[in-house]
Amino acid sequence: MILLVLAAIVGLFSGWAASRVIAHETGRSIPIAIPAFTTAALCIAAAWRFGLAWDLPVYVYFAMLSVPLTIIDLRTHRLPNPLTLSAYPLVLVGLVIPAVAWDAWSGLGRSIAGGVALLAFFLLLHIINPSGMGLGDVKLSAPMGALLAWLSWPTLLAGAFVGFVLAALVGVTLLAMRRAGPKSAMPFGPFMLAGAWVAILASSADGIAPGLIPS
């Protein structure tokens, strides 16, 4: 219980700080309550999923990063380099710590390989269709992939899969409601992050995310 309360406090403070980053990046202010309570909810979810463990801090950091990236991308259709690129060293350090503490070097290797693999996949999609997959999404894919692969390969696949499914569902819905056309631009970052969090929170203690990938 104490851990969840602490996670909520960290999330609220981080969300308050994120509101200033969002205003700077978008040129428009946002009610502090939106990023504050959303970040707090994600931090609580991370604390509930991982408990008092060595890898909890890096997922709390990912929660703190996810909210401003989502709001900024929804407003501007871009993912700022200062946020995406700073995730590379921070996620790496955040995963090296539990790897050292638990002697989990195979997990760290899988994490790095997963980040590289997802980066290569997203980069290929960008090369094929630059208007459909932005470079910001490509840059975000590596640290996101590393965090997913740290849990397991199925969790990595689930996170990517769910993100694309969510984007497709929203796109079809907007088309059906005539709120968008076939060539309308739609930011993909929020769906990437949503898919990642679905996979992270649905993963079990051994990192398997059952039921999220078609068998």
N, C-alpha and C positions, 0 to 999 in steps of 0.2 A: 504493500500500500504506500509506504514511504517513497519507494522508487517511482511509482506512478505520479505522486504529487510533485516530486522533484522534476520529473520529465515534463509535467505540465508547466511548471514555473519556467524551466529552460525554454520551452516552446513559446510561451507567452512573451518572454523577453526577446527571443529571437524574432518572433513575428512582428513585434513593435519595431525592431531595427530593420526588418525586411521592408516595412512600409515606406521607410525613407529611401531604400534602394529602389523600390518599385517606382516611387515618385520621380526619382532622378532619372531612371532609365526610360520611363514612359512619358514624362513631362506632365503627368497628372497625378494628383494625390489620390489616396485610397483610404477609406475608413480603416483605422488601425485594427478594429475588431476582426476584420476579415482575415488578414494574414496571421494575426495573433492567435485566434482560436483555431484556425485551420492547422497552423504549425503545432500548437499544443496538442491537438487531437492526434496528429501523426507521431509526435514524440511519445505520447502515451501508448499508442499502438505499438511502436518499436520497443518500448520498455516492457509491455505485456508480452510481446513475441520473444524477446531475447533474455529478459530478466537481467540480473546483475552479472553480466558476462563481459569478457574482454572485448568482444566485437560490438557491444551495444553502442559505444560512443560514435563509431563510424556511421551507423544507421540513424542515430539521432542527428548527426551532421547532414546526412542525406535528406532527412525530413526537413531540416532547416533550409536546405538548398532547394528542395522541390517546390515549395510554395511560391517564392518569388519568381522562379523560372517559369512556373505555370502561368502566373498572372501576367508577367511581362510578355510571354509568348502569345497569350490570348489577345493582349492589347496591341502589340507591335509586330507580331509574326517574326520574332527573332529571339535568340538565346544569347545574351551578352557574353563575350569572351571572358571578362573578369570572373564571372560565376562558373562557367563551364570549365575553363582551363585551370582555375585554381583547384578544382576538384581532383585533378590528376595527382598532385603530390599529397593532398590531404587524405584521399581515399587509400593511396598506397601506404602511407604511414599508419592510417587507421586499421589496415589489415595486417601490416607487419607486426604490430603489437600483439594481437591474439595469436599470430603464427609463432612468435617467439614464446609467448606464455604457455601455449598448449603444444608446442613442438609440432605445429600443423603446417609444415612446409609444403606438403602435397596440396593442401587447400589453398595456400598462397599461390603455388604454381598454377593450379586450376583457375584461380581468380584472374591472374595476369593473362593466361591464355584465353579465358572467356572474354576479357575486355578487348583484347586484340582481335578476336574472332568477330565480336559484334561490331567493332569499329570497321573492320574490313567489309563486313556485310553492308553496313549503312553507307560506307564510302562507295561501294559498288552501285547501290541504289541511287546515290547522288549522281554518279557518272552517267548512269542510264537515263535518269530523269531529274535534272537539277531543280526544276520547278516543283517537283513533288517531294523531294527530300533535301532540306537545306543543310548547309554546312554546320549550322548550330546544332542540328540534330545529330550530325555525324560526330561532332566534338563531344557531345553529351553521352554518346553511346558507349564509349570506352570505360569511364568510371562507373556508369550504370551497369554495364556488363560485368565488370569486376565484382561489384557488390552482389549481383545475382549468382555468378559462378562460384563465389566463396561458399554459398550454401550448397549448391550442387549444379551439375549440368542440366538436369530437368528443370530446375528453378530458372536458369538462364533462358532456356527455350520457352518456358511458360511466360516469363516476363515479356519477351519479345512478341510472342504469339498473341497474348491478351492485348497488348498495345495496338497491334494492327487490327484486331477484331473490334476493339472499341472505336477506333478511328473509322472503320468501315460502317459500323452501326450508326454512328452519329452522322456520317456523310450521307448515307441512304435516307436517314430520317429528315435531314435538312432538305434533300432533294424532293422527298415526298411532300414536305410542307411548303415547297417552293421558296425556301429561305436561302437557297444557294443553287447555282447552276453547275453543270458538268465541269466547267473550267474554274470554278471558284477556288480561291486559295484557302487552305485550312491549316492552322498550325498543328504540327505533329508532336511537338514537345510534351504538351499536357497528356496526350495519350501514351507516349513512351513512359512517362513518370507514373501514370495511373496503372498501367500494366505491370510495371516493376513493383509497385507497392502491393498490388493484388497477389503477385507471386511470392513476395517476401512474407507477407502476413499469412498466406495460405500454406507456406512451407512448414513441414513438421520439424521436430527437434533434430532429425538427422539431415535436414536440408531438402528432403524430397517434397515436391509440390504436387500432390496427387490430384488427378482429375482436371488439371488445367491444360493438358496437352492431349490431343486425340491419340488414342492407342492404335 
